[in-house]
């Protein structure tokens, strides 16, 4: 009887250790997943912001380039194409 009680106690201790280790493992995986999700959200937000800013600043960049283009200025002011320096 004493031997079966000892065996039962050992099996119970092993089972409780297994359950406890499973619980700790699942809890730590949950915490890591939460931290990873927050980091992923920050990265995704930054990427979306960069994409939007890039798309919004492209027309401004093109208009600045065109504003400094003397050929476009002359065409708009005089309604004609500029004469090249070699034709004259």
MOSUL-V209924 format. One record per pair of residues at least 12 apart in sequence whose C-alpha atoms are under 10 Angstrom apart, sorted by sequence separation. I is the first residue (numbers start at 1). GAP is how many residues later the second one is. D is the distance in whole Angstrom. If there is no record, write none. Layout:
i=I gap=GAP d=D
i=I gap=GAP d=D
This chain:
i=70 gap=12 d=9
i=71 gap=12 d=9
